[in-house]
Amino acid sequence: MADSLRHKTIHGVGWSFIDNISNSGITFLVGLVLARLLTPEEYGIMAMIAIFIAISNSIIDSGFSNALIRKTRIERVDYSTVFYFNLTVSILIYALLYLAAPTISVFFKEPVLLAVIRIIGWVLIINALAIIPRTQFVRNVDFKTQTKVSLISSISSGVIGIGMALGGMGVWSLVGQQLFRQFLNTLFLWVYSKWHPVWEFSMKSFKELFGFGSKLLLSGLLDTIYKNIYYIVIGRFYTSAQLGQYTRAEQFNMIFSSNLTSVVQRVSYPVLSSIQEEPERLREAYRKVIKITMLITFACMLGLAAVAKPLILILIGEKWLPAVYFLQIICFSGILYPLHAINLNILQVKGRSDLFLKLEIIKKIIAVGPIVVGIAYGIEYMLWGSVLTSFIAYFLNSYYSANLINYPTGEQLKDILPTFLISFVVAAFMWSVSFWNISVYALLPIQLFAGILLALFIYEKLHLDEYLEVKQLVLSVLKRR
């Protein structure tokens, strides 16, 4: 049983990681090409509407996906009930967004937003159609199929976006890329899932699922607003060019922080849910997930901060140089995101969506401070404030989850401290190399090569359990290939 769970987890993590790389990684590579063809102002325009799309998607899902994943026994009517609710809400929200487009355009003082919002808003309905097939794959820890879908949609939409940019279509190339990616993703999820709704709706099923999901909905809305509120603040009080610089920094950060967080959430939630009635086993599985995840996270995020300048100069050019400092600060803020996700997953696994909501409210109240400071003093102060709130949020999350599985915050910190110190030393060494007076094209590979060698040397000497686990996993994959 334990070996089966381990295999299921490793298999899920592997394919989930590949899925994220294919979905956001390929999109990121396409974004590098588009960043050279487009301007920071055009990226800024797209960022201005990001919060409206993100909030709308949260409302449409309404926490039903997690409720379905967690439910032990699923009936056919459960899926159909959620499907019709999601679809109806998506149509209503698109209509509201369509009517609000003129007001949003005036608020940001960008006339082109009127048409952009009314076109990009179609992704809400498209995404609603994909929720049930995607939920079924996640519930079954089947990320292999989702990877195939992501590859098809990401590559195809990337080609379309680049073609539109080369044709001089500006911001519309970004709109086209997003629309086609979501359309193709939804289309192939339906093809592979072979699921279809039936004409039935159960109020009993709705109430049961919404009872759990509604609190996650409110929590998700608060988190979504917080993650995207900087777009509104920067877009309203600064320039679209500055907003564009910030969004590019965010997209570099997402390569590791958001992808790792997504992988951890998607895989650990259904796996941990399957052993929720076995306290000791749950605690040990949870502890192992934290140690392995943070080894990778610390290395990636601190390393990214160390090589930020040559990386951005080489990949997207000097016009994006202001994004370097933004990226370095964001790396320190995002370094704990996967740890947040793991701790919050425990609350969901234990059915404590009420605590989940309570935590989100407390954390978002705390987060208001940096936003106010940012409006008054500048973007950099706002970002440094987000670093502070990220650390405060971790202690809050871990305090509540610790009580549920007997894994105190102090033990968590003790478990992850060795890998943090190693990654910090390695990143500091990589950063010191950046002061060498050489071309950035030579600097970046030297930094990466030196950092990897130093990290491997230290880990091989210390023989940490989490390192050996990762090493064994990598070697087993390579042997299979």
C-alpha positions in Angstrom: 0.0 0.0 0.0 2.8 2.4 1.0 4.8 1.6 -2.1 1.7 2.1 -4.3 1.1 5.5 -2.8 4.8 6.4 -3.3 4.7 5.3 -6.9 1.4 7.2 -7.5 2.9 10.3 -5.9 6.2 10.1 -7.9 4.4 9.4 -11.1 2.0 12.3 -10.4 4.7 14.7 -9.5 6.7 13.8 -12.6 3.9 14.2 -15.1 2.5 17.2 -13.3 5.9 18.9 -13.5 6.1 18.1 -17.2 2.5 19.4 -17.7 3.4 22.7 -16.0 6.6 23.0 -18.1 4.6 22.3 -21.3 1.8 24.7 -20.4 3.6 27.6 -18.8 7.2 26.7 -19.8 6.4 26.7 -23.5 4.2 29.7 -23.1 7.2 31.4 -21.3 9.5 30.6 -24.3 6.9 32.0 -26.6 6.7 35.0 -24.3 10.5 35.6 -24.8 9.9 35.9 -28.6 6.9 38.1 -28.1 8.8 40.3 -25.6 11.3 41.1 -28.3 8.5 41.9 -30.8 6.2 43.9 -28.4 6.6 46.8 -26.0 6.3 47.0 -22.2 3.3 49.2 -22.7 1.5 46.4 -24.6 2.2 43.9 -21.9 1.0 46.4 -19.4 -2.4 46.7 -21.1 -2.9 42.9 -20.8 -1.9 43.0 -17.1 -4.6 45.7 -16.4 -7.4 43.2 -17.1 -5.7 40.2 -15.4 -7.4 40.7 -12.1 -10.8 40.8 -13.7 -10.3 37.5 -15.5 -8.7 35.8 -12.5 -11.5 36.8 -10.1 -14.1 35.7 -12.7 -12.5 32.3 -13.0 -12.5 31.9 -9.2 -16.2 32.7 -9.0 -17.0 30.4 -11.9 -15.2 27.4 -10.2 -16.6 28.3 -6.8 -14.4 25.8 -5.0 -16.3 22.9 -6.7 -13.1 21.4 -8.2 -11.5 20.8 -4.8 -14.8 19.7 -3.3 -15.1 17.0 -6.0 -11.5 15.9 -5.6 -11.9 15.5 -1.9 -15.2 13.7 -2.0 -14.8 9.9 -1.4 -17.7 8.7 -3.6 -18.7 10.6 -6.7 -22.0 10.1 -8.5 -22.7 11.0 -12.1 -25.1 13.7 -11.0 -22.4 15.4 -9.0 -20.4 16.1 -12.1 -23.4 17.3 -14.1 -24.6 19.5 -11.3 -21.3 21.3 -11.1 -21.0 21.5 -14.9 -24.3 23.3 -15.4 -23.6 25.7 -12.5 -20.2 26.6 -13.8 -21.4 27.2 -17.3 -24.4 29.3 -16.2 -22.2 31.5 -13.9 -19.6 31.9 -16.6 -22.1 33.3 -19.1 -23.5 35.7 -16.5 -20.0 37.0 -15.5 -19.0 37.5 -19.1 -22.1 39.6 -19.6 -21.2 41.7 -16.6 -17.7 42.1 -17.8 -18.9 43.1 -21.3 -21.0 45.9 -19.7 -18.3 47.0 -17.4 -15.6 47.3 -20.1 -16.2 51.0 -20.8 -15.8 51.8 -17.0 -12.6 49.7 -16.7 -11.2 51.4 -19.8 -11.8 54.9 -18.3 -10.4 53.9 -14.9 -7.0 52.9 -16.5 -7.2 55.6 -19.1 -6.6 53.1 -21.9 -9.2 53.3 -24.7 -8.1 50.0 -26.3 -9.1 48.1 -23.1 -12.8 48.4 -24.2 -12.4 46.0 -27.1 -9.7 43.9 -25.5 -11.9 43.0 -22.5 -14.9 42.1 -24.6 -12.8 39.7 -26.7 -10.6 38.1 -24.0 -13.6 37.7 -21.8 -14.6 34.7 -23.9 -12.0 32.7 -22.1 -14.3 32.6 -19.0 -16.9 30.5 -20.8 -14.2 28.4 -22.5 -12.6 27.7 -19.1 -15.9 26.8 -17.5 -16.4 24.0 -20.1 -13.0 22.5 -19.1 -13.5 22.4 -15.3 -15.1 18.9 -15.0 -12.8 17.0 -17.4 -9.8 18.6 -15.7 -11.1 17.7 -12.3 -11.5 14.1 -13.3 -7.9 13.8 -14.4 -6.6 15.5 -11.2 -8.8 13.2 -9.1 -7.3 10.2 -10.8 -3.8 11.7 -10.5 -3.6 11.4 -14.3 -1.3 14.2 -15.3 0.1 12.4 -18.3 -3.1 13.1 -20.4 -3.1 16.7 -19.3 0.5 17.0 -20.4 -0.4 15.9 -23.9 -3.2 18.5 -24.0 -0.9 21.2 -22.7 1.7 20.5 -25.3 -0.8 20.7 -28.2 -2.4 23.9 -26.9 0.7 25.7 -25.8 2.7 25.1 -29.0 -0.2 25.8 -31.3 -1.3 29.0 -29.6 2.4 30.1 -29.3 2.8 29.8 -33.1 -0.5 31.8 -33.6 0.6 34.6 -31.1 4.1 35.0 -32.7 2.5 35.1 -36.2 0.2 37.8 -35.1 3.0 39.8 -33.5 5.1 39.5 -36.7 2.1 40.8 -38.6 2.2 44.0 -36.4 -1.0 43.3 -34.4 0.6 44.4 -31.1 -1.5 43.7 -28.0 -3.9 41.6 -30.1 -1.2 39.0 -30.5 -1.3 38.4 -26.7 -5.1 38.2 -26.8 -5.0 35.7 -29.7 -2.5 33.6 -28.0 -4.5 33.3 -24.7 -7.8 32.7 -26.5 -6.5 29.9 -28.7 -4.5 28.3 -25.9 -7.6 28.0 -23.7 -9.8 26.9 -26.6 -7.5 24.1 -27.7 -6.9 23.0 -24.1 -10.6 22.7 -23.4 -11.3 21.0 -26.7 -8.7 18.2 -26.2 -9.6 17.7 -22.5 -13.1 16.8 -23.7 -11.7 14.6 -26.4 -9.4 12.6 -24.0 -11.8 12.5 -21.1 -14.8 11.1 -23.1 -17.0 12.6 -20.4 -20.3 14.2 -21.3 -23.0 15.8 -19.0 -26.4 14.4 -18.6 -29.6 16.4 -18.2 -29.9 16.3 -14.4 -29.2 18.7 -11.6 -29.3 17.8 -7.9 -29.9 20.5 -5.3 -28.7 18.0 -2.7 -25.4 17.5 -4.5 -25.1 21.2 -5.0 -25.6 22.1 -1.3 -23.2 19.4 -0.2 -20.4 20.4 -2.6 -21.0 24.1 -2.2 -21.0 23.8 1.6 -17.3 22.8 1.4 -16.4 24.7 -1.7 -18.0 28.1 -0.8 -15.4 28.8 1.9 -12.6 27.8 -0.5 -14.3 30.2 -3.1 -14.1 33.1 -0.7 -10.5 32.1 0.2 -9.6 31.8 -3.4 -11.2 35.2 -4.2 -9.2 36.9 -1.5 -6.0 35.2 -2.7 -6.7 36.0 -6.3 -7.4 39.7 -5.5 -4.2 39.9 -3.5 -2.0 38.3 -6.2 -3.4 40.6 -8.8 -4.0 43.8 -6.9 -0.5 45.0 -7.8 -1.6 45.1 -11.4 -4.4 47.5 -10.5 -2.2 49.7 -8.2 0.7 49.9 -10.7 -1.6 50.3 -13.7 -3.6 53.1 -12.0 -0.9 55.0 -10.2 2.1 54.5 -12.5 2.5 53.8 -16.2 1.6 50.9 -18.5 5.3 50.6 -19.2 6.2 50.1 -15.5 3.3 47.6 -15.2 4.7 45.8 -18.3 8.2 45.6 -16.6 6.6 44.2 -13.4 4.6 41.6 -15.4 7.7 40.3 -17.1 9.5 40.0 -13.8 6.5 38.0 -12.5 6.5 35.7 -15.5 10.2 34.9 -14.9 9.4 34.2 -11.3 6.5 31.9 -12.3 8.9 29.6 -14.0 9.8 28.1 -10.7 7.7 29.5 -7.8 4.2 29.2 -9.4 5.0 26.0 -11.2 6.4 24.3 -8.1 3.4 25.5 -6.1 1.0 24.2 -8.7 2.7 20.8 -8.9 2.7 20.5 -5.1 -1.0 21.5 -4.8 -2.2 19.3 -7.7 -0.4 16.2 -6.6 -0.3 16.4 -2.8 -3.9 17.2 -2.4 -5.5 14.1 -3.9 -2.7 11.9 -2.6 -2.9 13.2 1.0 -6.7 13.1 0.8 -6.5 9.4 0.1 -4.7 8.8 3.6 -6.6 11.4 5.6 -7.8 8.8 8.1 -4.3 7.6 8.9 -2.7 10.3 11.1 0.9 8.9 11.4 1.2 8.1 7.7 -0.3 11.4 6.8 2.2 13.3 9.0 5.2 11.4 7.5 4.1 11.8 4.0 3.4 15.5 4.6 6.9 16.0 6.2 8.6 14.3 3.2 6.7 16.4 0.7 7.8 19.6 2.5 11.5 18.6 2.7 11.8 17.6 -0.9 9.8 20.5 -2.2 11.7 23.1 -0.4 15.1 21.7 -1.4 14.1 22.3 -5.0 12.4 25.6 -4.3 15.3 27.2 -2.4 17.8 26.2 -5.1 15.6 27.5 -7.9 14.4 30.8 -6.4 17.7 31.9 -4.8 19.5 30.8 -7.9 17.1 32.8 -10.1 17.7 36.0 -8.0 21.5 35.5 -8.4 21.4 35.3 -12.2 18.5 37.7 -12.9 20.4 40.4 -14.7 22.3 38.4 -17.3 19.3 36.1 -17.8 16.9 39.0 -18.7 19.5 40.8 -20.8 20.2 37.7 -22.9 16.6 36.5 -23.3 14.6 39.7 -23.8 17.0 42.6 -24.1 18.0 45.9 -22.5 14.5 47.5 -22.8 13.5 45.1 -20.0 16.4 46.0 -17.7 14.1 47.6 -15.0 12.5 44.2 -14.5 15.7 42.8 -13.0 15.4 44.5 -9.6 11.6 43.7 -9.5 12.5 40.0 -10.2 15.1 39.8 -7.5 12.6 41.1 -4.9 9.8 38.9 -6.1 12.1 35.8 -5.8 12.4 36.4 -2.0 8.6 36.8 -1.8 7.8 33.7 -3.8 10.3 31.4 -2.1 7.8 30.3 0.4 4.8 29.9 -1.9 5.1 26.1 -2.3 5.3 25.9 1.5 2.1 27.9 1.8 0.4 25.5 -0.6 1.4 22.4 1.3 0.2 23.8 4.7 -3.0 25.0 3.2 -3.6 21.6 1.6 -3.7 20.0 5.0 -6.6 22.2 6.0 -8.5 21.1 2.9 -7.6 17.4 3.4 -8.9 17.7 7.0 -12.1 19.4 5.8 -11.3 22.6 7.6 -12.3 25.0 4.8 -13.5 27.4 7.6 -9.9 27.7 8.9 -8.8 28.1 5.3 -11.1 31.1 4.9 -10.2 32.6 8.3 -6.5 32.5 7.4 -7.0 34.2 4.1 -9.0 37.0 5.6 -6.3 37.6 8.3 -3.4 37.5 5.7 -5.1 39.8 3.3 -5.8 42.4 6.0 -2.1 42.3 6.8 -1.2 42.7 3.1 -3.0 46.0 2.8 -0.1 47.8 4.5 2.5 47.2 1.7 0.0 48.2 -1.0 -0.6 51.6 0.8 3.1 52.1 1.1 3.5 51.3 -2.6 1.0 53.9 -3.6 2.7 56.5 -1.5 6.4 55.7 -2.0 7.0 53.4 -5.0 6.8 50.0 -6.5 10.0 48.7 -4.8 8.7 49.4 -1.3 5.5 47.6 -2.1 7.4 44.5 -3.3 9.6 44.4 -0.2 6.5 44.7 1.9 5.2 41.6 0.1 8.3 39.7 1.1 7.5 40.5 4.8 3.9 39.5 4.5 4.9 36.2 2.8 6.9 35.2 5.8 4.1 36.3 8.2 1.6 34.3 6.1 3.8 31.2 6.4 3.8 31.3 10.2 0.1 31.7 10.3 -0.5 28.8 7.8 1.9 26.4 9.6 0.4 27.2 13.0 -3.0 26.0 12.1 -1.9 23.0 10.0 0.5 21.9 12.7 -2.3 21.5 15.2 -4.1 19.2 12.8 -1.3 16.7 12.1 1.1 17.3 15.1 3.9 18.8 13.0 4.8 22.1 14.7 6.3 25.1 12.9 9.5 24.7 14.7 9.9 21.2 13.4 9.1 22.3 9.9 11.8 25.1 10.1 14.3 22.6 11.5 13.6 20.2 8.6 14.1 22.9 5.9 16.9 24.9 7.4 19.8 22.8 6.0 18.6 23.1 2.4 18.0 26.8 2.8 21.5 27.4 4.2 23.0 25.4 1.4 21.0 27.2 -1.3 21.8 30.6 0.2 25.6 29.9 0.2 25.4 28.6 -3.4 23.4 31.6 -4.6 25.7 34.1 -2.8 28.6 32.5 -4.6 26.8 32.7 -8.0 25.9 36.4 -7.3 29.5 37.2 -6.5 30.5 35.9 -9.9 28.2 38.6 -11.5 30.8 41.3 -10.6 33.3 39.8 -13.0 33.9 42.2 -15.9 32.9 39.8 -18.7 30.2 39.5 -21.3 26.8 38.4 -20.0 26.8 35.6 -22.6 29.8 34.1 -20.8 28.7 35.2 -17.3 25.4 33.3 -17.2 26.7 29.8 -18.1 29.6 30.3 -15.7 27.2 31.2 -12.9 24.9 28.3 -13.6 27.7 25.7 -14.0 29.6 26.9 -10.8 26.3 27.0 -8.8 25.3 23.5 -9.8 28.8 22.0 -9.1 29.0 23.7 -5.7 25.5 22.5 -4.7 26.1 18.9 -5.8 29.5 18.9 -3.9 27.9 20.0 -0.7 24.9 17.7 -0.9 27.1 14.7 -1.7 29.1 15.4 1.4 26.2 15.9 3.7 24.0 13.0 2.5 20.7 14.7 3.4 17.7 12.3 3.1 15.7 14.7 0.9 18.6 15.1 -1.5 19.1 11.3 -1.7 15.4 10.9 -2.4 15.5 13.4 -5.3 18.8 11.9 -6.6 17.2 8.4 -6.6 14.1 9.7 -8.4 16.2 11.4 -11.1 18.4 8.4 -11.6 15.5 6.0 -11.8 13.9 8.3 -14.5 17.1 8.4 -16.5 17.5 4.7 -16.3 14.0 4.2 -17.6 14.7 6.5 -20.5 
